[in-house]
Amino acid sequence: MNIYHPNYQLPFRCGYNTRKPFPEGTHGFLYYNSPPAGVSPAAGELRFRLTPGDDPASFDQGSDLQVDTGLPWCIPLLKIVATSQKNQSQQFQPIQKLLRDDGFVTPALLETCTAMLNANNHYPNGRIIHSFGQLFHIGFDQVKFGFYTLSMNQLQSINCGGFYHDRMKQISPYSGGYTMIH
């Protein structure tokens, strides 16, 4: 995927769902979804808006690209910062620079994100829960699942055993999943 900006073009590699390419014929706009008032600014995320055309005026007619669980495809700001910080990949460094240059994130917010990540040596690779009423997905056949909770200034990792996993028999008698409201 290439990102077109009035001042430059950025190559950007990312998958849609578990490193799969975006669905054939996908077109629209990559945008930054700022968190609502009262939620940590670190809860921002990059999303992809599917639109009927390439005119920015069609943005409101579109809908967010969804993953298999029905949740919006997104890359959390904390993941963008963590990946850039640890130099695991340089894929997010141009995005981080673009978000900063266009004023969507401030240097102070990036420093706050870095401090939260460094506090417990987190690398957020799962869902980040930041408020009540936020949807998240749980697979019934999972042996365990993890997510992160985000307060105004702290990120915590939570790991839970699968709801229906039989530890003795090492099986999960149910399959499927549910997208829950926290």
N, C-alpha and C positions, 0 to 999 in steps of 0.2 A: 504494500500500500504506500502511496506517496501522499504526503500532506502538502497542500498548496496554501501558501501564505503570501500576502501581497509583497513581502520583502524577500522571501526565499522559499525553496522547496526542500522538504525533509523526507528522506527515505525512512520508513517506519515499518518494522516487522513485528507483527503480533498475530496471535491466533484468535479464533472466534470462541472455541470451546475445546479446552484441553489440546491446544496447539493445532487444531484443525484450521484450514483456511476459512475465510469468510465464505458464506454461501454464494454460489454462482449468481452473478447478476446483482449482487449487493451494491447499492450506491446510496450516498447520503452525506451526512456531515458528522465529523468527529467534533464533540463539544465538551466543555467542562461543566459539570453539574455541581454547582456550589451547594453546600448543605443549608438547610433552613435555619432561621434564627433560633438561638438557644442550643444548637448542636455545635460540637467542636469544628472549627474550620478545617481541621485535619481530616474530616470525613468527606471532603470533596472527592470527586472521581471523574475520570474520563469516560464518556459514553459515545455511542454511535447512533445517530438519528437516521432511520430509513426515510427517504423522501421520494416523491413521485418524479422529481426532476433535479437538475443541478443548480437551480435558481435558489439562492438563500431565502427568498420569499416563501418557498415551499416548506420551510422548516416546520412551521406550525401545523401543516397538513400531515406531517409524518408521525412516526411512532418510534420509540426506542427499540433497537435490535434486542431480541431476547435470546437467552440460552435455553437449553432443553427444559430447565426447571420452571420456566416462565418468568424468571427474574431478568432485569435488564443486564445486558453485557456491559461490563465496566472494568476499568483498571483504577483501583483506589490510589489516591494521592500518596498514601503511605507506602504502597508498593513501588510507585514511581520513584520516590525518594530513597527507599531502601535499596532498590536495584542500582540506582545511580551512585549511591553512597558506597556500596560494597564493591563497585566495579565488576559485578558478576556479569554484566552485559552493558554495553553502551547504548542499547536500544532505547532507553527512556531518557537519556541525557538531553537529546534535542527537544523532546516533549517538555521536560522540566524547564528548559531554557525558554521555550515558547510560552509556557504558562506564566513564567516570571516576566518575560518581556512584554506580554500583552496585558499584564496587571491582574491576572486571575488569582495568582498567589504572590505573596510578598516574600522577600528574603527572611523576614522574621518568622513567617509561617513555616518556611522550609527549615529554619533552625529549630523551631518547636517540634516539627516532625522528626528531625534527626535526634533530638534529645529524647523523645518518647521511644524511638526505636533503640537507641543506645542504652536506655535505662534498664532494660531486661534482655538486651541482645535479641530483639525480635526481628524476624523477617516475615511480614504478613503474607501468607500464601493461601489464606482462606477468607471466608466471609468476615467482614468487619461490622459488628452490630453497635450502633451508636445511639439508638433511641427506641423507646417503647413504640409499638405499632409498626416497626420496620419488618418487612418480610425477610425470611431466610428459609433455606431448604434443608430438609433432613431426609436422607435415603434410608428406607427401612431395612435394606440389606447390608448396610455398612457395619463393619466390625467396630469401628469407632469414628467419631467425627470431631472436628475441631473448628473453632471460630475464635474471633478476637472481640473483646469488648473495648470500646473507646469512650472515655470520659473527656472532659475539656482538656485535660493535660496528661492523661495516662492511657496506655495501651496494655491490655492483659490478654494472655493466651489462655484459652479454655479448651480442654480435651475431655470428651465424654465417651463412655462406652455406648455402643449401638443399642437402641431401644429394644430390639428384638433378637439380638445376637445371643446364641447359646454358647457360653464359654466352654462348657464341658464337651459338647459335641462339635464345637467349632463350625457351626452352621448358623445361617440366618433363615428362619422358616418363612419369612415374608420378603417380598420384593416390592419395588415401587418406591414412591417417596411422597412427601407432602411439603408444600411451601407454607410455613407457619408465620403467624404474627407473633413477635416477641412481646 
